[in-house]
Amino acid sequence: MVPGIDFLRNELGDDGRDLTLRWSGQISLTRRILAVNIFALLLLAGGFFYLDSYRSRIVDSRVAQTAREARLIGEAIAAVDPALRNPLVVRLASDTGSRIRLFDARGGTMVDSRALGLRNFVLQDPDKEDRDQVIARFLDAAIDIVVMAPRPPLYRERADGQQWPDVAAARAQGVVATTVWRAPDRTPVITAAAPLRAGGVVMTTVNARDITKTVRIERFRLSMVLLGVSIVSILLSLFLARTIVRPLRRLARAAVRVRLGRAREVVVPRLPSRRDELGMLARALSDMSLALRARIDATEAFAADVTHEMKNPLASLRSAVEGLSRVQDPALQAQLLAIVRDDVHRLDRLLSDISEASRLDAQLSRAKFEPVDIAAMLEGLVAQRDARGVERGIRLRFDRKPDDRMIVLGEGARLERVFENLIDNALSFSPESGVIAISANSQGDDLVIRVEDEGPGVPEDAREDVFKRFHSVRPDSETFGQHSGLGLAIARTIVDGHQGAIFVESREDRIDGARFVVRLPLADLPL
């Protein structure tokens, strides 16, 4: 009993603060399970934002490639004969997939691959595209807004070379200049201008639709993976929540019904097929409800027994008091007063035993057990009885082995009450000049104490009944009402609270009498 309580206190802490769920405890368990798994999915969804950095790296790589191509095209055009320049421009534009234009020193257009008949640079009209492309552009815009990606300027054709920033930079600084534009369909357009030795500028323009196509394909694949993982995760979350929350709700409903006073009609599910913590909880709650039901039954039976036991002395007391008012004979009055005193004494003893019996369980659950030397306790009890003088010439004898260890963990005063009650019981049934033998010896991990008398003994069919409350079969020589019938019941309650056992068995020597046996676990103390 006590070790179990200490274990719970160690696990939960003094006030259970280590299990406190502050704000999350206000949210349904199902929602919390879903939220945790969805949060993991959101981390996976972060891959969409990684695609933006992936696209930026591809664009940067393409910009560098376009700048190298523009510089090489400029060197190739400068090295060729002017008569062969136009065919070379067409060939280079076809090979690189770009539109090539040559501007003179004043910005006028000298050569344009489109004017030469090569129309490999054509921008898509977004109004003429299908619905899939419209959705794709919407997703592009949404992701760009979320990741706060820089928005390139819209690409527009310019009539004069001076209006192109790349051309102006290449002419003014003598370096290759590049710019990333945004086509109407949100695909990147890359322009690069390189200076010519003759003073002109060559500019290439390429619509990098393959970059957008690659990013959209990867995003679609990631979307499919995320969708599949989301469906599986949500289904598993719901399954997990179902397997956890539904049994908890059943247990909670059963607990509420028990709290409302319907313990007798409530069957707490034991969930025998579950071997996890929920199954352990269900079985623990079921056992607790059964123990509670047994405790309620015992309390009701105890209350009924108390009422019944108190009626007899109260009825006798009332008759004696009523008789005092009518009887004039002093001798009869003295006799009635003696009855009143006996009944009051009997009620006082009965109420004291009832009070102790009703508080034993609660007191034992809070008791702090300490090492108790049972041998010293029994020797002291026998010595006290001998010093006061034992009635009817009855002798008490205590037998033990000197080398036996007889230390148990318990509450000394309660254990002393057990042996006092057993000795009192043995004294009641012992004949004149009889012997009450008390012995103690260790057997394995237990200490066994026997109290034997030479009285009539206990019938085999009544050996359990003697430990019931108010069960009192007294010898004929004993005055009625001297015992409450709670002594052995109190003894069993105390022994049970010490994880021991008390019972009646037959004497091995075949001598008439009763043998009460108490088994208590020995204390595991260091030598």
C-alpha positions as CSV (number, residue, x, y, z in Angstrom):
1,M,0.0,0.0,0.0
2,V,2.6,2.5,1.1
3,P,5.2,1.6,-1.5
4,G,2.6,2.1,-4.2
5,I,1.7,5.5,-2.9
6,D,5.4,6.5,-2.7
7,F,5.9,5.3,-6.3
8,L,3.0,7.5,-7.6
9,R,4.4,10.5,-5.7
10,N,7.8,9.9,-7.3
11,E,6.4,9.6,-10.7
12,L,4.0,12.5,-10.6
13,G,5.8,14.8,-8.2
14,D,4.3,16.3,-5.1
15,D,1.6,18.2,-7.0
16,G,1.9,16.6,-10.5
17,R,3.4,19.7,-12.1
18,D,5.6,17.7,-14.5
19,L,2.5,16.4,-16.3
20,T,0.9,19.8,-16.6
21,L,0.1,20.9,-20.2
22,R,-0.6,24.5,-19.9
23,W,-2.1,26.0,-23.1
24,S,-2.0,22.8,-25.1
25,G,-4.1,21.1,-22.5
26,Q,-7.0,23.2,-23.6
27,I,-7.0,21.7,-27.1
28,S,-8.6,18.4,-28.1
29,L,-6.2,15.5,-28.3
30,T,-7.4,14.7,-31.9
31,R,-6.6,18.3,-33.0
32,R,-3.2,18.2,-31.3
33,I,-2.3,15.0,-33.2
34,L,-3.4,16.5,-36.5
35,A,-1.6,19.8,-35.7
36,V,1.7,18.0,-35.0
37,N,1.6,16.0,-38.2
38,I,0.4,19.0,-40.3
39,F,3.3,21.0,-38.9
40,A,5.7,18.4,-40.2
41,L,3.9,18.6,-43.6
42,L,4.4,22.4,-43.6
43,L,8.1,21.8,-43.2
44,L,8.0,19.6,-46.2
45,A,6.0,22.3,-48.1
46,G,9.0,24.5,-47.5
47,G,10.4,22.8,-50.5
48,F,8.3,25.1,-52.7
49,F,10.4,28.0,-51.3
50,Y,13.6,26.1,-52.0
51,L,12.5,25.9,-55.6
52,D,12.7,29.7,-55.8
53,S,16.3,29.7,-54.8
54,Y,16.8,26.8,-57.3
55,R,15.3,29.0,-60.0
56,S,17.5,31.9,-59.0
57,R,20.6,29.8,-59.4
58,I,19.5,28.6,-62.8
59,V,18.8,32.1,-63.9
60,D,22.1,33.3,-62.6
61,S,23.8,30.5,-64.5
62,R,21.9,31.3,-67.7
63,V,22.8,35.0,-67.3
64,A,26.5,34.1,-67.1
65,Q,26.2,31.8,-70.1
66,T,24.4,34.6,-72.1
67,A,27.1,37.1,-71.3
68,R,29.8,34.7,-72.5
69,E,27.9,34.0,-75.7
70,A,27.4,37.7,-76.3
71,R,31.1,38.4,-75.9
72,L,32.1,35.5,-78.2
73,I,29.5,36.5,-80.8
74,G,30.9,40.0,-80.7
75,E,34.5,38.7,-81.3
76,A,33.3,36.4,-84.1
77,I,31.4,39.2,-85.9
78,A,34.4,41.6,-85.5
79,A,36.7,39.0,-87.0
80,V,34.6,38.2,-90.1
81,D,34.5,40.0,-93.4
82,P,31.5,42.5,-93.5
83,A,30.1,40.6,-96.6
84,L,29.8,37.4,-94.5
85,R,28.4,39.1,-91.4
86,N,24.7,38.6,-92.1
87,P,25.0,34.8,-92.7
88,L,27.1,34.5,-89.6
89,V,24.5,36.3,-87.5
90,V,21.8,34.0,-88.7
91,R,23.8,31.0,-88.0
92,L,24.9,32.1,-84.6
93,A,21.3,33.1,-83.7
94,S,20.1,29.7,-84.8
95,D,22.7,27.9,-82.8
96,T,22.3,29.8,-79.6
97,G,18.5,30.1,-79.8
98,S,18.6,33.9,-79.4
99,R,17.8,37.0,-81.3
100,I,20.9,38.9,-82.3
101,R,21.0,42.6,-83.1
102,L,23.9,44.9,-84.1
103,F,23.8,48.6,-83.2
104,D,26.1,51.3,-84.6
105,A,27.8,54.0,-82.4
106,R,24.7,56.2,-82.5
107,G,22.4,53.3,-81.5
108,G,20.9,52.7,-84.8
109,T,20.1,49.1,-85.8
110,M,22.6,47.7,-88.3
111,V,21.6,44.0,-88.4
112,D,18.6,42.1,-86.8
113,S,18.4,38.3,-87.0
114,R,14.6,38.6,-87.1
115,A,14.8,41.0,-90.1
116,L,17.0,38.4,-91.8
117,G,14.1,35.9,-91.5
118,L,14.9,33.9,-88.4
119,R,12.0,34.2,-85.9
120,N,13.3,32.1,-83.1
121,F,12.4,34.7,-80.4
122,V,8.7,34.8,-80.0
123,L,6.9,35.8,-76.8
124,Q,3.8,33.9,-75.8
125,D,0.5,35.7,-75.5
126,P,-0.9,34.8,-72.0
127,D,-4.5,35.5,-73.2
128,K,-4.2,32.7,-75.7
129,E,-2.8,30.0,-73.4
130,D,-4.9,27.2,-71.8
131,R,-6.2,27.0,-68.2
132,D,-3.3,25.0,-66.9
133,Q,-0.9,27.7,-67.8
134,V,-3.1,30.3,-66.2
135,I,-3.1,28.3,-63.0
136,A,0.7,27.9,-63.3
137,R,1.2,31.6,-63.6
138,F,-1.0,32.3,-60.6
139,L,1.0,29.9,-58.5
140,D,4.2,31.6,-59.8
141,A,2.9,35.0,-58.7
142,A,1.7,33.6,-55.3
143,I,5.0,32.0,-54.4
144,D,7.0,35.1,-55.6
145,I,4.8,37.2,-53.2
146,V,5.3,34.8,-50.3
147,V,9.1,34.5,-50.7
148,M,9.3,38.2,-51.5
149,A,11.3,37.4,-54.7
150,P,12.4,40.5,-56.7
151,R,10.1,41.2,-59.6
152,P,12.0,41.8,-62.9
153,P,10.8,44.6,-65.2
154,L,8.4,43.8,-68.0
155,Y,10.1,43.2,-71.3
156,R,9.1,45.7,-74.1
157,E,10.6,46.2,-77.5
158,R,12.5,49.5,-78.1
159,A,13.0,51.2,-81.4
160,D,16.4,52.7,-80.6
161,G,19.5,50.9,-79.3
162,Q,20.1,53.8,-76.9
163,Q,16.9,52.9,-75.0
164,W,18.3,49.4,-74.0
165,P,20.2,49.7,-70.7
166,D,22.5,46.9,-71.7
167,V,23.5,48.6,-74.9
168,A,24.1,51.9,-73.1
169,A,26.2,50.3,-70.4
170,A,28.3,48.3,-72.9
171,R,29.0,51.4,-75.0
172,A,29.8,53.6,-72.0
173,Q,31.8,51.1,-69.9
174,G,33.2,48.8,-72.6
175,V,32.0,45.7,-70.7
176,V,29.4,43.0,-71.2
177,A,26.1,44.0,-69.6
178,T,23.1,41.8,-68.9
179,T,19.5,42.3,-67.7
180,V,16.8,39.9,-66.7
181,W,13.3,40.8,-67.9
182,R,9.9,39.4,-67.3
183,A,7.8,38.3,-70.3
184,P,4.0,38.7,-70.3
185,D,3.7,35.0,-69.5
186,R,6.1,35.4,-66.6
187,T,8.9,33.6,-68.2
188,P,12.4,35.2,-67.9
189,V,13.9,37.1,-70.9
190,I,17.7,37.6,-70.7
191,T,19.4,40.3,-72.7
192,A,23.2,40.7,-73.0
193,A,25.2,43.4,-74.8
194,A,28.9,43.3,-75.7
195,P,31.0,46.1,-77.3
196,L,32.4,45.7,-80.8
197,R,35.9,46.9,-81.7
198,A,34.5,49.0,-84.5
199,G,32.5,51.0,-81.9
200,G,29.2,49.3,-82.3
201,V,27.4,46.9,-79.8
202,V,26.0,43.4,-80.3
203,M,23.0,42.5,-78.2
204,T,21.5,39.0,-77.7
205,T,18.0,38.3,-76.5
206,V,16.8,34.9,-75.3
207,N,13.4,33.8,-73.8
208,A,14.4,31.2,-71.2
209,R,11.1,29.4,-71.1
210,D,12.9,26.1,-70.3
211,I,13.8,27.5,-66.8
212,T,10.1,28.2,-66.0
213,K,9.1,24.8,-67.4
214,T,11.8,23.0,-65.3
215,V,10.7,24.8,-62.1
216,R,7.0,24.1,-62.8
217,I,7.7,20.4,-63.4
218,E,9.6,20.1,-60.1
219,R,6.9,22.0,-58.3
220,F,4.3,19.7,-59.8
221,R,6.2,16.6,-58.6
222,L,6.7,18.1,-55.2
223,S,3.0,18.9,-55.1
224,M,2.1,15.3,-55.9
225,V,4.5,14.0,-53.2
226,L,3.1,16.5,-50.7
227,L,-0.5,15.6,-51.6
228,G,0.2,11.9,-51.2
229,V,2.1,12.4,-47.9
230,S,-0.6,14.7,-46.6
231,I,-3.4,12.2,-47.3
232,V,-1.4,9.4,-45.7
233,S,-0.4,11.5,-42.7
234,I,-4.0,12.8,-42.1
235,L,-5.4,9.3,-42.4
236,L,-2.8,7.9,-40.0
237,S,-3.4,10.9,-37.6
238,L,-7.1,10.2,-37.6
239,F,-6.4,6.5,-37.1
240,L,-4.0,7.3,-34.2
241,A,-6.5,9.7,-32.7
242,R,-9.3,7.2,-33.1
243,T,-7.3,4.4,-31.3
244,I,-6.4,6.8,-28.5
245,V,-9.3,9.2,-28.1
246,R,-12.2,6.8,-28.4
247,P,-11.1,4.5,-25.6
248,L,-10.3,7.6,-23.5
249,R,-13.8,8.9,-24.1
250,R,-15.3,5.6,-23.1
251,L,-13.3,5.5,-19.9
252,A,-14.2,9.2,-19.2
253,R,-17.9,8.5,-19.6
254,A,-17.7,5.5,-17.3
255,A,-15.7,7.5,-14.7
256,V,-18.4,10.3,-14.9
257,R,-21.1,7.7,-14.3
258,V,-19.2,6.3,-11.3
259,R,-18.8,9.9,-10.0
260,L,-22.6,10.5,-10.3
261,G,-23.2,7.6,-8.0
262,R,-24.0,4.9,-10.5
263,A,-21.1,2.6,-9.6
264,R,-23.2,-0.5,-9.3
265,E,-24.5,-0.2,-12.9
266,V,-21.3,0.9,-14.6
267,V,-19.1,-1.5,-16.3
268,V,-15.7,0.1,-17.0
269,P,-14.2,-1.3,-20.2
270,R,-11.1,-3.3,-19.5
271,L,-9.9,-3.4,-23.2
272,P,-8.3,-6.8,-22.8
273,S,-7.0,-6.8,-26.4
274,R,-4.8,-3.8,-25.8
275,R,-1.4,-4.3,-24.3
276,D,-0.3,-0.7,-24.4
277,E,-0.6,2.1,-21.8
278,L,-4.3,2.6,-22.6
279,G,-5.0,-1.0,-21.9
280,M,-3.1,-0.7,-18.6
281,L,-5.2,2.4,-17.8
282,A,-8.5,0.8,-18.6
283,R,-7.7,-2.3,-16.4
284,A,-6.5,0.0,-13.6
285,L,-9.7,2.0,-13.8
286,S,-11.8,-1.1,-13.9
287,D,-10.1,-2.5,-10.9
288,M,-10.5,0.8,-9.1
289,S,-14.2,0.9,-9.8
290,L,-14.6,-2.7,-8.5
291,A,-12.6,-1.8,-5.4
292,L,-14.8,1.3,-5.0
293,R,-17.9,-0.7,-5.4
294,A,-16.6,-3.2,-2.8
295,R,-15.7,-0.3,-0.5
296,I,-19.2,1.2,-0.8
297,D,-20.8,-2.2,-0.1
298,A,-18.5,-2.7,2.9
299,T,-19.4,0.8,4.2
300,E,-23.1,0.2,3.8
301,A,-22.8,-3.2,5.5
302,F,-20.7,-1.7,8.2
303,A,-23.3,1.1,8.8
304,A,-26.1,-1.5,9.0
305,D,-24.1,-3.6,11.4
306,V,-23.3,-0.6,13.6
307,T,-27.0,0.3,13.7
308,H,-27.9,-3.2,14.7
309,E,-25.2,-3.6,17.3
310,M,-26.1,-0.2,19.0
311,K,-29.8,-1.0,19.2
312,N,-29.3,-3.8,21.8
313,P,-27.5,-1.7,24.4
314,L,-29.7,1.3,23.7
315,A,-32.8,-0.8,24.1
316,S,-31.5,-2.2,27.4
317,L,-30.4,1.3,28.6
318,R,-33.9,2.7,27.7
319,S,-35.7,-0.1,29.6
320,A,-33.4,0.4,32.7
321,V,-33.9,4.2,32.7
322,E,-37.7,3.8,32.3
323,G,-37.7,1.3,35.1
324,L,-35.9,3.6,37.5
325,S,-38.8,6.1,37.4
326,R,-41.2,3.4,38.5
327,V,-39.2,1.2,40.9
328,Q,-39.1,2.3,44.5
329,D,-37.1,-0.6,46.0
330,P,-33.5,0.5,46.6
331,A,-32.2,-2.9,45.8
332,L,-33.9,-3.0,42.4
333,Q,-32.8,0.6,41.8
334,A,-29.2,-0.4,42.4
335,Q,-29.6,-3.3,40.1
336,L,-31.0,-1.1,37.3
337,L,-28.2,1.5,37.9
338,A,-25.7,-1.3,37.4
339,I,-27.4,-2.2,34.1
340,V,-27.2,1.4,33.1
341,R,-23.5,1.6,33.9
342,D,-22.8,-1.7,32.0
343,D,-24.7,-0.5,29.0
344,V,-23.0,2.9,29.0
345,H,-19.6,1.1,29.3
346,R,-20.6,-1.2,26.5
347,L,-21.6,1.7,24.2
348,D,-18.4,3.6,25.0
349,R,-16.3,0.5,24.1
350,L,-18.4,-0.2,21.0
351,L,-18.1,3.4,19.7
352,S,-14.3,3.4,20.4
353,D,-13.8,0.2,18.4
354,I,-16.1,1.4,15.6
355,S,-14.2,4.7,15.4
356,E,-10.9,2.9,15.2
357,A,-12.1,0.3,12.6
358,S,-13.6,3.1,10.4
359,R,-10.3,5.1,10.4
360,L,-7.8,2.3,10.0
361,D,-7.6,2.2,6.2
362,A,-7.1,6.0,5.9
363,Q,-4.5,6.0,8.7
364,L,-2.5,3.1,7.4
365,S,-2.4,4.7,3.9
366,R,-0.7,7.8,5.4
367,A,1.5,5.9,7.9
368,K,5.3,6.0,7.6
369,F,6.6,2.5,8.2
370,E,9.7,2.0,10.2
371,P,11.7,-1.1,11.3
372,V,9.9,-2.9,14.2
373,D,11.5,-5.7,16.3
374,I,8.6,-8.1,16.6
375,A,10.5,-10.3,19.1
376,A,11.0,-7.4,21.5
377,M,7.4,-6.4,21.1
378,L,6.0,-9.8,22.0
379,E,8.4,-10.2,24.9
380,G,7.2,-6.9,26.2
381,L,3.5,-7.8,25.9
382,V,4.0,-11.1,27.7
383,A,6.0,-9.4,30.5
384,Q,3.3,-6.7,30.9
385,R,0.6,-9.3,31.2
386,D,2.6,-11.3,33.7
387,A,3.3,-8.2,35.7
388,R,-0.4,-7.2,35.9
389,G,-1.4,-10.8,36.7
390,V,-3.3,-13.0,34.3
391,E,-6.8,-14.1,35.4
392,R,-7.9,-17.7,36.1
393,G,-4.3,-18.8,36.4
394,I,-3.6,-18.8,32.7
395,R,0.1,-18.8,31.7
396,L,1.6,-17.0,28.7
397,R,4.7,-18.4,27.0
398,F,6.8,-16.9,24.2
399,D,9.1,-19.1,22.2
400,R,11.7,-17.9,19.7
401,K,15.1,-18.8,18.2
402,P,17.7,-16.4,19.3
403,D,19.4,-16.2,15.9
404,D,16.2,-15.5,13.9
405,R,15.9,-12.0,12.6
406,M,12.4,-10.6,13.3
407,I,12.5,-7.1,11.9
408,V,9.6,-5.9,9.8
409,L,8.6,-2.6,8.3
410,G,5.5,-1.2,9.9
411,E,3.8,1.0,12.5
412,G,4.7,-0.4,15.9
413,A,1.5,0.8,17.8
414,R,-0.8,-0.8,15.2
415,L,1.1,-4.1,15.1
416,E,1.1,-4.2,18.9
417,R,-2.7,-3.8,18.8
418,V,-2.9,-6.9,16.5
419,F,-1.1,-9.1,19.1
420,E,-3.0,-7.6,22.0
421,N,-6.3,-8.5,20.3
422,L,-5.1,-12.1,19.6
423,I,-3.9,-12.5,23.2
424,D,-7.3,-11.1,24.5
425,N,-9.1,-13.5,22.3
426,A,-7.0,-16.4,23.5
427,L,-7.5,-15.4,27.1
428,S,-11.3,-15.4,26.6
429,F,-11.4,-18.9,25.4
430,S,-8.6,-20.5,27.5
431,P,-9.7,-22.8,30.4
432,E,-8.4,-22.2,33.9
433,S,-4.7,-22.8,34.3
434,G,-4.4,-23.1,30.5
435,V,-1.4,-22.1,28.5
436,I,-1.2,-19.6,25.7
437,A,1.8,-20.3,23.5
438,I,3.2,-17.5,21.3
439,S,6.0,-18.4,18.9
440,A,7.8,-16.5,16.1
441,N,10.2,-17.7,13.5
442,S,11.3,-16.7,10.0
443,Q,10.3,-18.7,7.0
444,G,11.9,-17.5,3.8
445,D,11.1,-13.8,3.4
446,D,8.3,-13.9,5.9
447,L,8.0,-13.7,9.7
448,V,5.4,-16.2,11.0
449,I,3.9,-15.5,14.5
450,R,1.5,-18.1,16.0
451,V,-0.8,-17.6,19.0
452,E,-2.2,-20.9,20.4
453,D,-4.7,-21.5,23.2
454,E,-6.2,-24.6,24.8
455,G,-9.8,-23.5,24.3
456,P,-12.6,-25.1,22.3
457,G,-11.0,-24.0,19.0
458,V,-12.6,-22.6,15.9
459,P,-14.8,-24.8,13.6
460,E,-13.3,-25.1,10.2
461,D,-16.4,-23.6,8.5
462,A,-16.2,-20.5,10.8
463,R,-12.5,-19.7,10.3
464,E,-13.2,-16.8,7.9
465,D,-16.3,-15.6,9.7
466,V,-14.3,-14.8,12.9
467,F,-12.6,-12.0,11.1
468,K,-15.8,-10.3,10.0
469,R,-17.0,-7.2,11.8
470,F,-19.3,-7.8,14.7
471,H,-19.0,-11.5,14.4
472,S,-18.7,-12.5,18.1
473,V,-19.0,-16.0,19.4
474,R,-18.0,-15.7,23.1
475,P,-17.6,-18.5,25.7
476,D,-20.5,-19.1,28.1
477,S,-18.5,-18.0,31.1
478,E,-18.0,-14.5,29.8
479,T,-20.4,-11.7,30.7
480,F,-22.4,-10.5,27.7
481,G,-21.2,-7.3,26.1
482,Q,-17.6,-7.4,27.2
483,H,-16.4,-7.5,23.5
484,S,-17.6,-5.5,20.5
485,G,-16.9,-8.2,18.0
486,L,-14.4,-5.9,16.2
487,G,-11.1,-7.1,17.6
488,L,-10.2,-9.7,15.0
489,A,-11.6,-7.6,12.2
490,I,-9.3,-4.7,13.3
491,A,-6.4,-7.1,13.5
492,R,-6.9,-8.3,9.9
493,T,-7.2,-4.8,8.6
494,I,-3.9,-3.8,10.2
495,V,-2.1,-6.9,8.9
496,D,-3.5,-6.4,5.4
497,G,-2.2,-2.8,5.6
498,H,1.2,-4.2,6.2
499,Q,1.1,-6.5,3.2
500,G,0.7,-9.5,5.5
501,A,-1.9,-12.2,6.2
502,I,-3.8,-13.5,9.2
503,F,-5.7,-16.8,9.4
504,V,-6.7,-19.7,11.6
505,E,-5.4,-23.2,11.2
506,S,-5.4,-26.5,13.0
507,R,-2.9,-27.3,15.7
508,E,-0.3,-29.8,14.7
509,D,-0.1,-31.4,18.1
510,R,-3.8,-32.4,18.0
511,I,-4.5,-30.6,21.3
512,D,-7.8,-28.8,21.5
513,G,-7.6,-25.1,20.9
514,A,-7.2,-22.5,18.3
515,R,-4.1,-21.3,16.4
516,F,-4.0,-17.9,14.9
517,V,-1.2,-17.3,12.4
518,V,0.2,-13.9,11.3
519,R,2.6,-13.6,8.4
520,L,4.5,-10.4,7.8
521,P,7.2,-9.7,5.2
522,L,10.6,-9.3,6.8
523,A,12.4,-6.0,6.3
524,D,15.2,-6.1,3.8
525,L,17.7,-4.2,5.9
526,P,21.5,-4.1,5.3
527,L,23.5,-6.4,7.6
